[in-house]
Amino acid sequence: MNSGDKTGQGQERRKRGGACVVVTGAGGGIGAAVAKRLHADGWTVIATDMSVEALEASLTQDERMVFASLNVSDKEQIEHLAAMLNAREGGVAGLVNIAGVLQDVKPLLEMDQEVARRIWDVNYFGAENCIKALVTSMIAGGGGSIVNITSINELRPLPLHSYAPSKVALGALTALAAGEFGPRGVRVNSVAPGFTLTPIFRGKLESGKRDAGTIEDHTAMGRLVETSEIASTVSFLIGDDASAITGVSLPVDCGWLATSHWMNFRELSAA
Ligand SMILES: NC(=O)c1ccc[n+]([C@@H]2O[C@H](COP(=O)([O-])OP(=O)(O)OC[C@H]3O[C@@H](n4cnc5c(N)ncnc54)[C@H](O)[C@@H]3O)[C@@H](O)[C@H]2O)c1
C-alpha cells in the first residue's frame, strides 16, 4: 500500500501542475464561488452538479474548468467519473463536497421520513459516495485533501429536523475519514458556513422567512457571510497552507456561534 506523502509536498507539486479537484454542487451559490476560487488558485476544477444548466448559468468552461453531470446519490455515476479522471487527468488531488439540499422548516412530528431520506441521500451519503470513489486515487498520487461543506447546524442544530442531523453526521464522517486516511496522506476537514448570501438564501430574506436584521443583531461581526468567504476558506484547507490541519470543522459564520445565545443576557442589550 502506498504510504502517502506525510508532508503534503506531493499535493503542492501537483497543484503547480494544475492537478484536479472535484467540486460537487458547483452550479449552486457556494459551489460556483468555490469552483471559481480554486480555478483562480491554479487547480484544474472538475465542476460537477446534477444540473448541467446550473453549471452553465454560473461558470465558464475552459481547459481547467471542466463540467461534468453528477448526481452524488448515484454511486455508479461517481465511480464512472473517478475512472474517467484516473484515465484522462492522472487522478485526483482534491474533493469538495458541496452538493446539498435544504428542507422546509417543520415540527418534528410533521417530518416525513421519505423527505428525510432524500435529504440524507444527498447531504450525507452523497458526500460518502464521493469520498469512497475518489480517495484511492488521492492515496495513489501521494496524498490529497477533502473538504466537506457542513453548516453551523453541525455545531448547533437549528430547527431543521432532517437537514441538521445530516450535517452533524457529515461532521462526524469528516473526523472519521481524517483518522482513517491521514496515515495515507489525505487530509479531511469541514467548513461550516453560517447564514451565507447565496441566491437561495437571499430569496428567503426577500420572502420574509428569515430576517437579516435579527441575524445580524445576534452575530459578532454584525453581518452575513459572503460566498467568496466560504470559497477562500476552502481554498486554504484544500491547499498546502493547511498541511497540518485535518479532522476539524471550521465555522465561517461571522461569529454567529460565538454570540447568538447572548440574547439571553438582557443586561447586554441595555448597554
Ligand atoms: N447558503 C447558506 O446559507 C448555507 C449555510 C450553511 C450550509 N450551506 C451548505 O452549502 C452547500 C451549498 O448550498 P447553497 O446555498 O449554495 O445551495 P444551492 O442550492 O445554491 O446549491 C446546491 C447545489 O447542489 C446541487 N445538488 C442538489 N442535489 C444534488 C445531487 N444529488 N447531486 C449533485 N448535485 C446536487 C444543486 O443542483 C445545486 O446546484 C449545501 O451543502 C448547504 O447545505 C449553505
The ligand as a MOL file (V3000), in Angstrom:
LIG
                    3D

  0  0  0     0  0            999 V3000
M  V30 BEGIN CTAB
M  V30 COUNTS 44 48 0 0 0
M  V30 BEGIN ATOM
M  V30 1 N -26.4880 29.1540 1.8680 0
M  V30 2 C -26.2830 29.0040 3.1580 0
M  V30 3 O -26.5530 29.9130 3.9530 0
M  V30 4 C -25.6670 27.7190 3.6750 0
M  V30 5 C -25.3670 27.6690 5.0410 0
M  V30 6 C -24.8070 26.5260 5.5500 0
M  V30 7 C -24.5210 25.4510 4.7100 0
M  V30 8 N -24.8300 25.5250 3.4000 0 CHG=1
M  V30 9 C -24.4960 24.3490 2.5740 0
M  V30 10 O -23.7300 24.7510 1.4720 0
M  V30 11 C -23.9920 23.8900 0.3690 0
M  V30 12 C -24.3760 24.7240 -0.8340 0
M  V30 13 O -25.5010 25.4960 -0.5010 0
M  V30 14 P -26.0520 26.6510 -1.4450 0
M  V30 15 O -26.7070 27.6320 -0.5480 0
M  V30 16 O -25.0020 27.0990 -2.3820 0 CHG=-1
M  V30 17 O -27.2280 25.8420 -2.1790 0
M  V30 18 P -27.6200 25.7430 -3.7320 0
M  V30 19 O -28.9640 25.0940 -3.7570 0
M  V30 20 O -27.4320 27.0470 -4.4100 0
M  V30 21 O -26.5420 24.7150 -4.3080 0
M  V30 22 C -26.6490 23.3370 -4.1370 0
M  V30 23 C -26.2750 22.6750 -5.4560 0
M  V30 24 O -26.2690 21.2690 -5.2270 0
M  V30 25 C -26.8520 20.6600 -6.3580 0
M  V30 26 N -27.3910 19.3600 -5.9800 0
M  V30 27 C -28.5090 19.0770 -5.2430 0
M  V30 28 N -28.6680 17.7520 -5.1490 0
M  V30 29 C -27.6440 17.1750 -5.8270 0
M  V30 30 C -27.2660 15.8410 -6.1030 0
M  V30 31 N -27.9970 14.7900 -5.6580 0
M  V30 32 N -26.1470 15.6200 -6.8230 0
M  V30 33 C -25.4100 16.6540 -7.2840 0
M  V30 34 N -25.7350 17.9440 -7.1070 0
M  V30 35 C -26.8390 18.2030 -6.3760 0
M  V30 36 C -27.9310 21.6160 -6.8390 0
M  V30 37 O -28.2520 21.4040 -8.2210 0
M  V30 38 C -27.2710 22.9670 -6.5790 0
M  V30 39 O -26.5920 23.4560 -7.7210 0
M  V30 40 C -25.0840 22.9160 0.8180 0
M  V30 41 O -24.4690 21.7010 1.2420 0
M  V30 42 C -25.6980 23.6220 2.0070 0
M  V30 43 O -26.2600 22.7120 2.9140 0
M  V30 44 C -25.4050 26.6290 2.8540 0
M  V30 END ATOM
M  V30 BEGIN BOND
M  V30 1 1 1 2
M  V30 2 2 2 3
M  V30 3 1 2 4
M  V30 4 1 4 5
M  V30 5 2 4 44
M  V30 6 2 5 6
M  V30 7 1 6 7
M  V30 8 2 7 8
M  V30 9 1 8 9
M  V30 10 1 8 44
M  V30 11 1 9 10
M  V30 12 1 9 42
M  V30 13 1 10 11
M  V30 14 1 11 12
M  V30 15 1 11 40
M  V30 16 1 12 13
M  V30 17 1 13 14
M  V30 18 2 14 15
M  V30 19 1 14 16
M  V30 20 1 14 17
M  V30 21 1 17 18
M  V30 22 2 18 19
M  V30 23 1 18 20
M  V30 24 1 18 21
M  V30 25 1 21 22
M  V30 26 1 22 23
M  V30 27 1 23 24
M  V30 28 1 23 38
M  V30 29 1 24 25
M  V30 30 1 25 26
M  V30 31 1 25 36
M  V30 32 1 26 27
M  V30 33 1 26 35
M  V30 34 2 27 28
M  V30 35 1 28 29
M  V30 36 1 29 30
M  V30 37 2 29 35
M  V30 38 1 30 31
M  V30 39 2 30 32
M  V30 40 1 32 33
M  V30 41 2 33 34
M  V30 42 1 34 35
M  V30 43 1 36 37
M  V30 44 1 36 38
M  V30 45 1 38 39
M  V30 46 1 40 41
M  V30 47 1 40 42
M  V30 48 1 42 43
M  V30 END BOND
M  V30 END CTAB
M  END
